[in-house]
Amino acid sequence: MHTFFLQQNMVVINDGSPYSHVGAAIVENAEKDELGLQTIEGMVRNIEKELSRRKE
């Protein structure tokens, strides 16, 4: 799947180590879903990095 995205000049962004999920989701109560929150935080960090890199 990643190869297809890259061949289409798309940027693939994940949430980072140790899981490297592509995408993020919260299940039920967000305050109690630690893994979901970590996934979203990691994804947002990586999106910020990509956007700042493209500004340069």
Biopython code that builds the backbone (N, CA, C, O; Angstrom):
import numpy as np
from Bio.PDB.StructureBuilder import StructureBuilder

atoms = [
    (1, "MET", "N", (0.827, -1.185, 0.000)),
    (1, "MET", "CA", (0.000, 0.000, 0.000)),
    (1, "MET", "C", (0.877, 1.256, 0.000)),
    (1, "MET", "O", (0.614, 2.196, -0.750)),
    (2, "HIS", "N", (1.921, 1.273, 0.842)),
    (2, "HIS", "CA", (2.800, 2.446, 0.895)),
    (2, "HIS", "C", (3.456, 2.696, -0.458)),
    (2, "HIS", "O", (3.601, 3.842, -0.883)),
    (3, "THR", "N", (3.850, 1.624, -1.129)),
    (3, "THR", "CA", (4.491, 1.767, -2.439)),
    (3, "THR", "C", (3.545, 2.457, -3.416)),
    (3, "THR", "O", (3.969, 3.335, -4.168)),
    (4, "PHE", "N", (2.272, 2.073, -3.414)),
    (4, "PHE", "CA", (1.299, 2.715, -4.289)),
    (4, "PHE", "C", (1.206, 4.201, -3.985)),
    (4, "PHE", "O", (1.230, 5.023, -4.900)),
    (5, "PHE", "N", (1.099, 4.554, -2.710)),
    (5, "PHE", "CA", (1.013, 5.969, -2.331)),
    (5, "PHE", "C", (2.242, 6.734, -2.813)),
    (5, "PHE", "O", (2.122, 7.822, -3.375)),
    (6, "LEU", "N", (3.407, 6.168, -2.593)),
    (6, "LEU", "CA", (4.641, 6.840, -2.988)),
    (6, "LEU", "C", (4.736, 6.985, -4.501)),
    (6, "LEU", "O", (5.234, 7.998, -4.993)),
    (7, "GLN", "N", (4.267, 5.990, -5.244)),
    (7, "GLN", "CA", (4.279, 6.077, -6.703)),
    (7, "GLN", "C", (3.350, 7.179, -7.193)),
    (7, "GLN", "O", (3.550, 7.708, -8.287)),
    (8, "GLN", "N", (2.354, 7.529, -6.417)),
    (8, "GLN", "CA", (1.411, 8.588, -6.772)),
    (8, "GLN", "C", (1.849, 9.943, -6.211)),
    (8, "GLN", "O", (1.076, 10.901, -6.225)),
    (9, "ASN", "N", (3.096, 10.022, -5.716)),
    (9, "ASN", "CA", (3.656, 11.230, -5.111)),
    (9, "ASN", "C", (2.887, 11.687, -3.869)),
    (9, "ASN", "O", (2.819, 12.881, -3.576)),
    (10, "MET", "N", (2.318, 10.739, -3.155)),
    (10, "MET", "CA", (1.630, 11.045, -1.900)),
    (10, "MET", "C", (2.623, 10.933, -0.753)),
    (10, "MET", "O", (3.607, 10.199, -0.836)),
    (11, "VAL", "N", (2.356, 11.660, 0.303)),
    (11, "VAL", "CA", (3.184, 11.591, 1.498)),
    (11, "VAL", "C", (2.502, 10.654, 2.486)),
    (11, "VAL", "O", (1.327, 10.830, 2.806)),
    (12, "VAL", "N", (3.239, 9.662, 2.967)),
    (12, "VAL", "CA", (2.707, 8.717, 3.943)),
    (12, "VAL", "C", (3.230, 9.134, 5.312)),
    (12, "VAL", "O", (4.442, 9.189, 5.523)),
    (13, "ILE", "N", (2.328, 9.427, 6.239)),
    (13, "ILE", "CA", (2.711, 9.861, 7.576)),
    (13, "ILE", "C", (2.103, 8.901, 8.586)),
    (13, "ILE", "O", (0.909, 8.605, 8.540)),
    (14, "ASN", "N", (2.935, 8.422, 9.494)),
    (14, "ASN", "CA", (2.434, 7.526, 10.539)),
    (14, "ASN", "C", (2.619, 8.175, 11.899)),
    (14, "ASN", "O", (3.059, 9.320, 12.001)),
    (15, "ASP", "N", (2.275, 7.423, 12.955)),
    (15, "ASP", "CA", (2.377, 7.993, 14.303)),
    (15, "ASP", "C", (3.749, 7.766, 14.928)),
    (15, "ASP", "O", (4.014, 8.282, 16.014)),
    (16, "GLY", "N", (4.624, 7.012, 14.277)),
    (16, "GLY", "CA", (5.978, 6.796, 14.780)),
    (16, "GLY", "C", (6.104, 5.546, 15.641)),
    (16, "GLY", "O", (5.147, 4.792, 15.818)),
    (17, "SER", "N", (7.284, 5.349, 16.161)),
    (17, "SER", "CA", (7.586, 4.166, 16.969)),
    (17, "SER", "C", (6.788, 4.169, 18.259)),
    (17, "SER", "O", (6.420, 5.246, 18.729)),
    (18, "PRO", "N", (6.514, 3.063, 18.834)),
    (18, "PRO", "CA", (6.889, 1.713, 18.418)),
    (18, "PRO", "C", (5.873, 1.042, 17.505)),
    (18, "PRO", "O", (6.126, -0.066, 17.031)),
    (19, "TYR", "N", (4.719, 1.684, 17.237)),
    (19, "TYR", "CA", (3.660, 0.994, 16.492)),
    (19, "TYR", "C", (3.605, 1.335, 15.011)),
    (19, "TYR", "O", (3.318, 0.459, 14.195)),
    (20, "SER", "N", (3.867, 2.565, 14.649)),
    (20, "SER", "CA", (3.834, 3.035, 13.260)),
    (20, "SER", "C", (2.484, 2.796, 12.589)),
    (20, "SER", "O", (2.414, 2.241, 11.493)),
    (21, "HIS", "N", (1.413, 3.221, 13.260)),
    (21, "HIS", "CA", (0.083, 3.160, 12.660)),
    (21, "HIS", "C", (-0.027, 4.224, 11.580)),
    (21, "HIS", "O", (0.526, 5.315, 11.721)),
    (22, "VAL", "N", (-0.731, 3.915, 10.511)),
    (22, "VAL", "CA", (-1.049, 4.916, 9.511)),
    (22, "VAL", "C", (-2.502, 5.290, 9.760)),
    (22, "VAL", "O", (-3.416, 4.516, 9.474)),
    (23, "GLY", "N", (-2.699, 6.477, 10.293)),
    (23, "GLY", "CA", (-4.031, 6.899, 10.707)),
    (23, "GLY", "C", (-4.146, 6.822, 12.218)),
    (23, "GLY", "O", (-3.256, 6.307, 12.895)),
    (24, "ALA", "N", (-5.236, 7.334, 12.734)),
    (24, "ALA", "CA", (-5.436, 7.322, 14.177)),
    (24, "ALA", "C", (-6.927, 7.264, 14.468)),
    (24, "ALA", "O", (-7.742, 7.761, 13.691)),
    (25, "ALA", "N", (-7.271, 6.662, 15.577)),
    (25, "ALA", "CA", (-8.676, 6.557, 15.966)),
    (25, "ALA", "C", (-8.788, 6.534, 17.481)),
    (25, "ALA", "O", (-7.901, 6.041, 18.177)),
    (26, "ILE", "N", (-9.887, 7.073, 17.976)),
    (26, "ILE", "CA", (-10.212, 7.023, 19.398)),
    (26, "ILE", "C", (-11.388, 6.065, 19.550)),
    (26, "ILE", "O", (-12.359, 6.137, 18.797)),
    (27, "VAL", "N", (-11.296, 5.181, 20.515)),
    (27, "VAL", "CA", (-12.370, 4.229, 20.759)),
    (27, "VAL", "C", (-13.094, 4.636, 22.039)),
    (27, "VAL", "O", (-12.482, 4.745, 23.102)),
    (28, "GLU", "N", (-14.388, 4.857, 21.926)),
    (28, "GLU", "CA", (-15.258, 5.235, 23.036)),
    (28, "GLU", "C", (-14.777, 6.506, 23.731)),
    (28, "GLU", "O", (-14.638, 7.539, 23.076)),
    (29, "ASN", "N", (-14.524, 6.458, 25.024)),
    (29, "ASN", "CA", (-14.162, 7.635, 25.822)),
    (29, "ASN", "C", (-12.700, 8.000, 25.594)),
    (29, "ASN", "O", (-11.807, 7.253, 25.993)),
    (30, "ALA", "N", (-12.449, 9.140, 24.957)),
    (30, "ALA", "CA", (-11.086, 9.551, 24.599)),
    (30, "ALA", "C", (-10.177, 9.671, 25.821)),
    (30, "ALA", "O", (-8.995, 9.338, 25.744)),
    (31, "GLU", "N", (-10.709, 10.138, 26.934)),
    (31, "GLU", "CA", (-9.879, 10.321, 28.136)),
    (31, "GLU", "C", (-9.311, 9.009, 28.654)),
    (31, "GLU", "O", (-8.268, 9.003, 29.308)),
    (32, "LYS", "N", (-9.983, 7.897, 28.371)),
    (32, "LYS", "CA", (-9.536, 6.589, 28.864)),
    (32, "LYS", "C", (-8.770, 5.786, 27.810)),
    (32, "LYS", "O", (-8.212, 4.733, 28.120)),
    (33, "ASP", "N", (-8.741, 6.271, 26.575)),
    (33, "ASP", "CA", (-8.087, 5.549, 25.489)),
    (33, "ASP", "C", (-6.653, 6.058, 25.315)),
    (33, "ASP", "O", (-6.369, 6.859, 24.425)),
    (34, "GLU", "N", (-5.763, 5.580, 26.178)),
    (34, "GLU", "CA", (-4.375, 6.059, 26.161)),
    (34, "GLU", "C", (-3.675, 5.770, 24.837)),
    (34, "GLU", "O", (-2.972, 6.631, 24.307)),
    (35, "LEU", "N", (-3.859, 4.577, 24.305)),
    (35, "LEU", "CA", (-3.201, 4.227, 23.045)),
    (35, "LEU", "C", (-3.738, 5.095, 21.907)),
    (35, "LEU", "O", (-2.969, 5.552, 21.062)),
    (36, "GLY", "N", (-5.042, 5.322, 21.880)),
    (36, "GLY", "CA", (-5.624, 6.183, 20.851)),
    (36, "GLY", "C", (-5.070, 7.597, 20.921)),
    (36, "GLY", "O", (-4.754, 8.195, 19.892)),
    (37, "LEU", "N", (-4.953, 8.131, 22.127)),
    (37, "LEU", "CA", (-4.412, 9.481, 22.305)),
    (37, "LEU", "C", (-2.938, 9.539, 21.914)),
    (37, "LEU", "O", (-2.504, 10.504, 21.284)),
    (38, "GLN", "N", (-2.169, 8.525, 22.277)),
    (38, "GLN", "CA", (-0.750, 8.487, 21.899)),
    (38, "GLN", "C", (-0.607, 8.430, 20.381)),
    (38, "GLN", "O", (0.267, 9.079, 19.806)),
    (39, "THR", "N", (-1.472, 7.649, 19.739)),
    (39, "THR", "CA", (-1.436, 7.529, 18.287)),
    (39, "THR", "C", (-1.708, 8.876, 17.626)),
    (39, "THR", "O", (-1.004, 9.273, 16.697)),
    (40, "ILE", "N", (-2.731, 9.575, 18.110)),
    (40, "ILE", "CA", (-3.070, 10.883, 17.538)),
    (40, "ILE", "C", (-1.966, 11.897, 17.804)),
    (40, "ILE", "O", (-1.617, 12.674, 16.916)),
    (41, "GLU", "N", (-1.414, 11.900, 19.009)),
    (41, "GLU", "CA", (-0.329, 12.837, 19.327)),
    (41, "GLU", "C", (0.882, 12.598, 18.438)),
    (41, "GLU", "O", (1.488, 13.546, 17.940)),
    (42, "GLY", "N", (1.234, 11.336, 18.238)),
    (42, "GLY", "CA", (2.367, 11.006, 17.370)),
    (42, "GLY", "C", (2.116, 11.414, 15.932)),
    (42, "GLY", "O", (3.010, 11.920, 15.254)),
    (43, "MET", "N", (0.900, 11.191, 15.474)),
    (43, "MET", "CA", (0.542, 11.553, 14.115)),
    (43, "MET", "C", (0.601, 13.069, 13.921)),
    (43, "MET", "O", (1.123, 13.546, 12.914)),
    (44, "VAL", "N", (0.071, 13.819, 14.877)),
    (44, "VAL", "CA", (0.097, 15.287, 14.789)),
    (44, "VAL", "C", (1.535, 15.789, 14.786)),
    (44, "VAL", "O", (1.870, 16.691, 14.019)),
    (45, "ARG", "N", (2.387, 15.219, 15.630)),
    (45, "ARG", "CA", (3.805, 15.613, 15.653)),
    (45, "ARG", "C", (4.440, 15.406, 14.281)),
    (45, "ARG", "O", (5.161, 16.271, 13.783)),
    (46, "ASN", "N", (4.168, 14.260, 13.681)),
    (46, "ASN", "CA", (4.782, 13.960, 12.388)),
    (46, "ASN", "C", (4.205, 14.817, 11.270)),
    (46, "ASN", "O", (4.921, 15.156, 10.329)),
    (47, "ILE", "N", (2.927, 15.173, 11.352)),
    (47, "ILE", "CA", (2.343, 16.084, 10.369)),
    (47, "ILE", "C", (2.990, 17.461, 10.508)),
    (47, "ILE", "O", (3.316, 18.098, 9.507)),
    (48, "GLU", "N", (3.174, 17.919, 11.744)),
    (48, "GLU", "CA", (3.838, 19.216, 11.976)),
    (48, "GLU", "C", (5.242, 19.212, 11.395)),
    (48, "GLU", "O", (5.650, 20.182, 10.756)),
    (49, "LYS", "N", (5.987, 18.129, 11.609)),
    (49, "LYS", "CA", (7.342, 18.032, 11.063)),
    (49, "LYS", "C", (7.324, 18.121, 9.542)),
    (49, "LYS", "O", (8.132, 18.832, 8.946)),
    (50, "GLU", "N", (6.399, 17.398, 8.919)),
    (50, "GLU", "CA", (6.318, 17.399, 7.459)),
    (50, "GLU", "C", (5.948, 18.785, 6.935)),
    (50, "GLU", "O", (6.531, 19.250, 5.956)),
    (51, "LEU", "N", (4.988, 19.446, 7.575)),
    (51, "LEU", "CA", (4.587, 20.771, 7.122)),
    (51, "LEU", "C", (5.708, 21.788, 7.303)),
    (51, "LEU", "O", (5.912, 22.637, 6.435)),
    (52, "SER", "N", (6.437, 21.719, 8.414)),
    (52, "SER", "CA", (7.542, 22.667, 8.618)),
    (52, "SER", "C", (8.671, 22.393, 7.626)),
    (52, "SER", "O", (9.337, 23.327, 7.179)),
    (53, "ARG", "N", (8.890, 21.146, 7.283)),
    (53, "ARG", "CA", (9.920, 20.801, 6.304)),
    (53, "ARG", "C", (9.561, 21.366, 4.933)),
    (53, "ARG", "O", (10.438, 21.820, 4.199)),
    (54, "ARG", "N", (8.297, 21.338, 4.593)),
    (54, "ARG", "CA", (7.853, 21.839, 3.288)),
    (54, "ARG", "C", (7.877, 23.355, 3.204)),
    (54, "ARG", "O", (7.924, 23.902, 2.102)),
    (55, "LYS", "N", (7.845, 24.052, 4.336)),
    (55, "LYS", "CA", (7.903, 25.521, 4.345)),
    (55, "LYS", "C", (9.298, 26.021, 3.998)),
    (55, "LYS", "O", (9.459, 27.132, 3.492)),
    (56, "GLU", "N", (10.302, 25.201, 4.271)),
    (56, "GLU", "CA", (11.701, 25.635, 4.075)),
    (56, "GLU", "C", (12.076, 25.770, 2.637)),
    (56, "GLU", "O", (13.213, 26.125, 2.326)),
]
sb = StructureBuilder()
sb.init_structure("model")
sb.init_model(0)
sb.init_chain("A")
sb.init_seg("    ")
for serial, (resi, resn, name, xyz) in enumerate(atoms, 1):
    if name == "N":
        sb.init_residue(resn, " ", resi, " ")
    sb.init_atom(name, np.array(xyz, "f"), 0.0, 1.0, " ", f" {name:<3s}", serial, name[0])
structure = sb.get_structure()
